[in-house]
Amino acid sequence: MTNKIYILEDDDNIRELVIYALNSSGFEAQGFAESKALFAALETKELPRLVLLDIMLPEQDGLEVLKILRSSSKFKSLPIIMLTAKSNEYDKIKGLDAGADDYITKPFGVMELISRINAVLRRAVSSGGSTLPEKLFCGTVAIDHSKRAVFVGDEVVALTFKEYELLYYLLVNKNMVLSRDKIMETIWGYDFEGESRTVDMHIKALRKKLLEAGECIKTVRNVGYKISE
């Protein structure tokens, strides 16, 4: 397996510092100042183990790059960590909901960066080794995991990356009560301030998009959620 990590960062000083830290920690780091150079490398070379993606870029912001990567079957499972100077909760949720595996706010320490990278890589290996069902149902709600498609009856329901992951996780554990902490750990992978609101907000969005079928998502008071008919 490759040990390469790509970093898309337009600030030369930050990019070189991160490359040096990664190389010193046993990774093979390659940096890019523009998104087009990153896309070219991803298309022509072996996929890296992980991508570090800055949000504030001059031509195409990191969230746009993230959405492009997550819309491709080739890159949808590629571990991605966002790097940004933005620190409020809404910006974190935006990045995570678009499909980022983690989110690091600048300025960050080198040891924290390496630790978070290793945590995301461990989760990627763990999830990749499991066999999960391709088709799941609850009442009129159905998921075809091979196509990442969600249906209510015959109607396709458009979900964000994290909304889909959340619904799939609930359906895999149908009739089981899942705490907010467990949901947060599994779907977002790490804790940040306001985590309960993050889970609750995504549950609310799911129920709204599923319309009447959203009633299958039950609130378990003071604990979390479960999905059941």
Number of C-alpha atoms within 10 A of each C-alpha: 7 10 12 18 22 22 24 25 25 19 13 12 10 13 21 16 11 21 20 16 17 20 14 11 11 10 17 17 22 21 20 19 17 16 21 14 12 19 14 10 16 16 10 8 8 11 19 19 19 23 24 25 27 27 22 17 19 11 10 13 15 23 21 13 19 24 16 14 19 19 12 10 11 12 15 16 15 19 21 28 24 24 24 22 13 14 12 10 14 12 13 20 19 13 23 23 20 18 28 26 26 22 24 21 15 13 10 12 11 14 11 11 18 15 12 19 22 13 14 19 18 12 14 17 10 10 12 11 8 8 7 10 13 13 17 15 18 17 13 16 22 21 23 15 15 9 10 15 15 24 16 20 12 10 11 14 18 13 17 14 18 21 21 22 18 21 22 23 17 20 23 17 14 18 17 13 18 20 17 19 15 13 19 19 13 15 18 24 17 16 12 13 9 10 19 16 12 20 22 15 12 19 20 13 15 21 17 13 16 22 11 11 18 20 15 18 23 17 16 12 7 8 12 18 22 20 22 18 14
